Amino acid sequence: QVQLVESGGGLVQAGGSLKLSCAAAGRTFSRSVMAWFRQAPGREREFVAGTRWTAGSTYYDNSVKGRFTISREYAKNTIYLQMNSLKPEDTAVYYCAVDEYITTGIPTFRNAYDYWGQGTQVTVSS
C-alpha cells in the first residue's frame, strides 16, 4: 500500500506563514507528479501546486502564485508546501496527492491522481 502522510497545518493570522509536509511511504512507485490540493467547506477540491518528481518542474494555481512554493526532498520521500502571506481565503483542508502514470505535464484535475493523503487543516484568521 502507498501511504501519504501530511503534517504542518494549524492556525495562523493573516499575513503569516506555514510549511506543510507530505511523506510518502509503502511500496516503491514512480511518483511522476506530486501535488497539493485544498478543499474549503462547501467547495470542490482544487489544485494548489504540483511538481514532477524527477525533473523538479513546478506549476501553481494563480491564486497562490508568488506566495506558495512547492519543493521536494528525495532522501526523505517528502514534498513540502511553503505558504507565505496567507489570507483567510486560504483556509481549507490541504491534501497531498500522487499521479503515478502521467508522463508529461502536471495535471490540475483531481481525477488524475491515484493516491491521496488524509489531509491537514489550515486556518487563517483575519
C-alpha positions in Angstrom: 0.0 0.0 0.0 1.1 3.5 -0.7 0.7 5.9 2.2 0.9 9.7 2.1 1.0 11.5 5.4 0.6 15.2 5.6 1.6 17.4 8.6 2.2 21.0 9.4 -1.2 22.5 9.3 -2.6 24.8 12.0 -4.0 28.2 12.9 -2.2 31.4 11.7 -3.1 35.0 11.4 -3.4 36.7 8.0 0.0 37.5 6.6 1.6 34.7 8.4 3.4 31.5 7.1 3.1 27.8 7.4 5.0 24.9 5.9 3.2 21.7 5.1 5.0 18.3 4.6 3.9 15.2 2.8 5.8 12.0 3.4 5.4 9.1 1.0 5.8 5.5 2.4 5.0 2.0 1.3 5.8 0.2 -1.9 8.1 1.8 -4.5 6.2 3.7 -7.1 7.0 6.1 -9.8 5.7 9.3 -8.2 5.6 11.0 -11.6 3.8 14.0 -10.2 3.2 15.0 -6.6 0.7 17.8 -5.8 -1.1 19.7 -3.2 -4.9 20.3 -3.4 -7.2 22.0 -0.9 -10.9 21.9 -0.1 -12.8 24.6 1.8 -16.2 23.9 3.3 -18.9 23.7 0.7 -16.4 23.9 -2.2 -14.8 21.5 -4.6 -11.3 20.2 -4.0 -9.0 22.4 -6.0 -5.4 22.2 -7.3 -2.9 24.4 -5.5 0.6 23.3 -6.7 2.4 20.4 -8.3 5.9 19.2 -9.1 7.3 16.5 -11.3 9.3 14.2 -9.0 12.2 13.6 -11.3 12.5 16.8 -13.3 11.5 19.2 -10.5 9.4 21.4 -12.6 6.5 23.1 -10.8 3.1 24.6 -11.6 0.9 26.8 -9.4 -2.6 27.9 -9.4 -2.9 31.6 -10.0 -4.4 32.2 -6.6 -1.2 31.1 -4.8 1.5 32.0 -7.3 4.2 34.2 -5.7 3.0 33.2 -2.2 3.4 29.4 -2.1 6.4 27.3 -3.0 6.3 23.5 -3.6 9.6 21.6 -3.2 10.7 18.0 -2.8 13.4 16.1 -0.9 14.4 12.8 -2.4 16.2 11.4 0.6 13.0 11.7 2.8 10.5 10.9 0.0 8.8 14.1 1.0 7.3 17.2 -0.6 6.7 20.5 1.1 4.4 23.5 0.6 5.8 26.7 2.0 2.9 29.1 2.4 3.6 32.8 2.9 1.4 35.9 3.0 -1.5 33.7 4.0 -5.0 35.0 3.5 -8.3 34.0 5.1 -9.4 32.6 1.8 -6.5 30.1 2.0 -8.4 28.4 4.9 -9.1 24.7 3.9 -8.1 21.2 4.4 -4.9 20.6 2.3 -4.3 17.2 0.7 -1.2 15.7 -0.8 -1.6 13.5 -4.0 0.4 11.4 -6.3 -0.2 10.8 -10.0 1.8 7.7 -10.8 1.4 7.3 -14.5 1.4 10.7 -16.3 4.5 11.2 -18.5 4.3 14.9 -19.2 3.0 18.0 -17.6 1.3 18.5 -14.2 -2.4 17.8 -14.2 -4.7 20.1 -12.2 -7.8 17.9 -12.1 -8.3 15.6 -9.1 -9.3 12.5 -11.0 -5.8 12.3 -12.5 -4.3 11.5 -9.1 -4.0 7.9 -7.9 -3.2 8.3 -4.2 -4.2 10.8 -1.5 -3.3 11.7 2.0 -5.7 12.2 4.8 -5.4 16.0 4.8 -4.3 18.6 7.2 -6.3 21.6 8.3 -5.0 25.2 7.6 -7.0 28.0 9.2 -6.1 31.6 8.5 -7.7 34.2 10.8 -8.4 37.8 9.7 
